[in-house]
Structure formats: C-alpha cells, structure tokens
Amino acid sequence: MPEVERAPEVLVALEAWVRASFGITYTPDQRGLFAARIAGCCRDHGGDPMQLLAQVTSGDRAATRRLAEAVSTNHTLFFREDEVFDYLRAEIVPSLPPGPLRFWSAAASSGDEAYSLAITMLEQLGASASARVRILGTDLSERQVRAAEQAVYPVVQLQRLTAARRARWFRPAGLGQFTLVPEVRALCTFRRMNLTERPWPFEQRFHVTFLRNVLYYFAPPTRRAVVEACFDAAEPGGWLVTSLTEPMLDLVTRWTQVRPGVFRRGSGP
C-alpha cells in the first residue's frame, strides 16, 4: 500500500468524509483495515487516495459509490441467527394485521436476509404470501444491490439451511452455486440507500424492519438517529429486529424492547 502509506493525512480526511457521509465509524484498531480498503479501491479503479478524496468531495457520484462499496462490510448468510427467525415465526407473524404486509431489510447486503424473510413468510402464510407480502431490501453498496437482484449464491452462504429447505426454495446454478425459485424472488425488491441520508423516500410504513449487523459501524449519535427514523417509518404496532449483539442497551429511543434484539412501536399514532 505505498500510495496509502505516503498519504496519512489524506486517509484521515477520507475517514472523516466517510463518517460524515455514510455514518460508518472506524475504531483506532481498524485503521489498518480502512487503509487496506482504500488501497484496494484505488488499485481496482485507478488513481490514488488524493484523487479519490478530490473526487468524492467534489460530488463525483461514481467515485462516491465506489468508496461506499469499499468501506462497507457485507458478510451475511441465509437465516443468520436462527433464534431471530424462530421468534419471527412464533411471535411476530401471528401479531401482524390481516391485510398487506411490508417488510424492510435495511442493510440487505447481497439479499440473504430479505430472501430469508421471503422464505419464512411463504412457509408461514402459504400461497397468500404472494399477494400479501412485499419486502424491500436496501444497501449502501450498489454492487451488493445488483448481487441481490441476481440472487445467485455460493453454497457456503446456504450453510444454515436444512436440506429440505434448500431443495424447496433453491435450484442449482452451476459451479457450486444456487439460485432462488421465482416464487421467493417475486416478493423482494432491492434499492441502493444510504441510511444516514434523510428524509427517507418511503410512501408507506413498514410492519417489520430488520436492521441487523449495521448499527455497530455507526457512532452513537448516528445510531440513535437511524433507530429513531426507523420508528417514524414503522406502522403503529410495528416491529424492529436488530442483531443480538447490536449496541442498543444504552440507546434511548421511542421503541419498547420486547426481548434482546426485538423492539416494538406502540399502537398509537
């Protein structure tokens, strides 16, 4: 990383820009990871950190999206944290109203979580899910959004699936990869979105929001602002599901905690 090592002040400026623009915060012991990601971005797309900084600060959208993809973390699996989906099936789904249902996977990465929600709803509601359920998946990275839309996954990302579930909802796509059946894909729509840019472009509120494995990348003020914005985007009685390890204990919000990683909005306006 010679270009990066020669420009520590540029790295500091890029890190500050990333924090202000995306809400992503790197701790001191993650500075090496940040530098490696910047070096990779410059290597893959040409240029150097100084040029990258000049591009993003001048409003270059292509450079901004490349930087977003470089600095965001996109590790995910289907049905990650089984207990969360067990609770969704046992407690959340029975509480939902009888009409149309709107779900939001707010840090969707390559779509594993949104499609896990779709599979769960198809298993719970049967044929009626196709008419009742709509799932939006959003992510900061346009590359991840495109991957979610393609819906082709290596077998390693399916490691938490039972053989029966894999056989029911996936089809071989060659070279050790699998794709979802059209019935699952039809429930999901994916869009690029920066959670720190508001107002959010929603015309309707959500009954269930999954905001998992993203909050710990934000500084506390940004974390609280995002969680509060999720409250405003929730239907009365709506649910917020975070990762079991998300830093929510000291966060004062309008959500009511139901259990670790699960919160609910009151039924009032």
Residue pairs with C-beta under 8 A, 6 or more apart in sequence:
1 35
1 36
1 39
3 39
3 42
3 48
3 49
4 11
4 35
4 38
4 39
4 42
4 49
5 35
7 48
7 49
7 50
10 49
10 50
10 53
11 31
11 34
11 35
11 38
11 49
13 53
14 38
14 49
14 52
14 53
14 56
14 67
15 26
15 31
15 34
17 53
17 56
17 57
18 24
18 26
18 67
18 71
19 25
19 26
19 219
21 56
21 64
21 194
21 196
22 68
22 71
22 72
22 140
22 194
22 196
23 195
23 196
23 217
23 218
23 219
23 222
23 226
24 71
24 72
24 217
24 218
25 217
25 218
25 219
25 222
26 33
26 34
34 71
37 70
37 71
38 49
38 52
38 70
38 71
40 70
41 52
41 66
41 67
41 69
41 70
42 48
42 49
42 51
42 52
44 66
45 66
47 55
52 63
52 67
55 63
55 64
56 63
56 64
56 67
65 141
65 142
65 192
68 140
68 141
68 142
68 194
69 140
69 141
69 142
69 143
69 144
72 139
72 140
72 141
72 144
72 217
73 217
74 109
74 110
74 139
74 141
74 144
75 109
75 213
76 109
76 110
76 112
76 113
76 157
76 213
77 112
77 157
77 158
77 159
77 160
78 112
78 115
78 116
78 153
78 157
78 158
78 160
78 161
79 85
79 116
79 160
79 161
80 112
80 113
80 116
80 160
80 212
80 213
81 212
81 243
81 244
81 261
82 160
83 244
84 212
84 241
84 244
84 261
84 262
85 116
85 120
87 259
87 262
88 117
88 120
88 208
88 241
89 120
89 123
89 124
92 208
92 239
92 241
92 262
93 120
93 121
93 124
93 125
95 237
95 239
96 207
96 208
97 207
97 237
99 132
100 132
100 133
100 134
101 121
101 132
101 133
101 134
101 207
101 208
102 134
102 135
102 136
102 204
102 205
102 206
102 207
102 208
102 235
103 114
103 117
103 121
103 133
103 134
103 135
103 136
103 206
103 207
103 208
103 209
103 210
104 135
104 136
104 137
104 138
104 206
104 208
104 209
104 210
104 233
105 113
105 114
105 117
105 135
105 136
105 137
105 138
105 210
106 138
106 195
106 209
106 210
106 211
106 214
106 230
107 113
107 138
107 139
107 140
107 195
107 211
107 212
107 213
107 214
108 114
108 137
108 138
108 139
108 144
108 145
108 148
108 190
109 139
109 141
109 144
109 148
110 144
110 147
110 148
110 153
110 157
111 137
111 144
111 147
111 148
111 149
111 151
111 188
111 190
112 153
112 157
113 137
113 210
113 212
114 135
114 136
114 137
114 148
114 188
114 190
115 151
115 180
115 184
115 185
115 188
117 135
117 208
117 210
118 129
118 133
118 135
118 184
118 185
118 187
118 188
119 165
119 169
119 184
121 129
121 133
121 135
121 187
122 129
122 130
122 169
122 183
122 184
122 187
125 132
125 133
129 187
130 183
130 186
130 187
133 187
134 187
134 189
135 187
135 188
135 189
136 188
136 189
136 190
136 191
136 206
137 145
137 148
137 188
137 189
137 190
137 191
138 145
138 190
138 191
138 192
138 193
138 195
139 145
139 148
139 190
139 192
139 193
140 192
140 193
140 194
140 195
141 192
142 192
145 190
145 191
145 192
148 188
148 190
149 190
151 179
151 180
151 185
152 173
152 177
152 178
152 179
153 177
153 178
153 179
154 176
154 177
155 176
155 177
155 178
158 166
158 170
158 178
161 170
166 178
169 180
169 181
169 183
169 184
170 178
170 179
170 180
170 181
171 178
171 179
171 180
171 181
172 178
173 179
193 200
193 201
195 214
195 226
195 229
196 218
196 222
196 225
196 226
198 229
200 229
200 233
202 233
205 233
205 234
205 235
205 238
206 233
206 234
206 235
206 238
207 234
207 235
207 237
207 238
207 239
208 238
208 239
208 241
209 230
209 233
209 234
209 238
209 239
209 240
209 241
210 241
211 226
211 227
211 230
211 240
211 241
211 242
211 246
212 241
212 242
212 243
212 246
213 243
213 246
215 223
215 226
215 227
215 242
215 243
215 246
215 247
215 248
216 245
216 246
216 247
218 226
220 247
220 250
220 251
223 247
223 251
224 251
224 252
224 253
227 240
227 248
227 251
227 253
227 255
228 253
228 254
230 240
231 240
231 253
231 254
231 255
231 265
234 240
234 265
235 265
236 265
236 266
236 267
236 268
236 269
237 264
237 265
237 266
237 267
238 264
238 265
239 262
239 263
239 264
239 265
240 255
240 262
240 263
240 264
240 265
241 261
241 262
241 263
242 248
242 261
242 262
242 263
243 261
244 260
244 261
246 261
248 257
248 261
248 263
253 263
254 265
255 263
255 264
255 265
256 263
256 264
256 265
256 266
257 263
258 264
